[in-house]
């Protein structure tokens, strides 16, 4: 196991984390990262924890114990400098706005330059008759096999373990990130560094080049924890991942949300609506959702709580506030750059949530709060039906397309409101089961770094069940 020497001469493992969202603007991803860093610290108090990110200052503000590994940097695993220590003291609400402003500014010119180069290449190819637009797309797919950038390779080679945190990024809906993560894992495998994926939402993955790439890399990883049992296990098996290297573990963010649960049922309706390329909502469905939640809240004298999850370019915040505009009692959203525990705590004041954001549903269900979830794509069908498979009757899936949306949604919201008290206990029980499974998954990953199975070591504030001798199941 690759280690460095600590101040008292002890071995210090290096854990490299693929966080999936390099700008650190998604509260669900931040929740999973929070739990993973806490588990690493519990198992290896002196470990060096590297996180791939585009924003070193914001990472230091959220997680003073972590070290930023940037894909565009020239050095890795540096000792923390003065700027990181200052950011850690100031916190994300002070550091966040200027950090994101710098990222936006630095991204403008490269994005425009890349788009211009691509257009010029296509125009030259078409003019010469040497390539068709379809072949151009195939050539882009072929680039999925390009190696990881040199700074990432350097970080990987000196790591004890590479962890890819949970998310829905191994999918056709996010080909660039799928390629990036598979490239990172392959780099680690090539250099003999153990790899593990935790809390993964796998698929849909039908695009031939991406699927072939996944089938090449994933069977060679050390361990894969899947966040749901509806689609993930079947796809992992089809990709060739051996049964003894995969298990259904639930979402790692469940532990964070469960830890801030309230003793009593709240009275608000939590709301989050997303409208993106991978979650197309449309004006008319959005209007209907707004009308239904406002009418139902009014009938029960309940406030509406805006709770955005994806804060990248304020995508959830902007859409959600527009949705509930004009209602008499609105609970303002958590402040930008709030800690994910603060966001999850805001959910604890809800009786139900209505959401198009996956992790708002996770935050709610983990606290015994039923969720009415909205879907408009196969990608989100799988996410939410998978979540329903883990939490049972506490999840009601409502497609935004099709006839009768107003009636279907109104009935689902009213039923969730009525059934909320009775659903609280079974939802909390389901959360506890998944927390235990998630901790077992982390122990499997940790054992890879140690080179042997370790059991009976507490991973969280309440300890954990020892890993069975037969390994993950």
PyMOL commands that set and color helices and strands:
alter all, ss='L'
color gray80, all
select helices_A, chain A and resi 27-43+56-62+82-90+92-128+133-145+150-157+172-190+208-220+232-238+243-245+253-259+283-299+312-323+340-347+358-365+378-394+405-450
alter helices_A, ss='H'
color red, helices_A
select strands_A, chain A and resi 3-5+11-18+48-52+66-69+161-164+167-170+194-202+223-226+246-248+268-272+304-306+330-331+350-355+370-375+395-399
alter strands_A, ss='S'
color yellow, strands_A
deselect
rebuild
show_as cartoon
